[in-house]
Amino acid sequence: MDFSSFVARRGSENGAKTVVCHKHDGERKRMLSLLSEFSKYSLAELSYKALF
């Protein structure tokens, strides 16, 4: 499940106001996970994952 659908699902469960919080928090977590995966992947692979 991609993150945007997760945000939409959580938002509908918890009320519309929480969507922004979950989205912002998720973007931060996504960046942290990309950074943590940096050691496992080449730069080209990370760039591909970030774009697609």
Summary of the structure (lengths in Angstrom):
residues: 52
radius of gyration: 13.3
end to end distance: 14.0
largest distance: 39.7
contacts: 107
relative contact order: 0.11
helix: 79%
strand: 0%
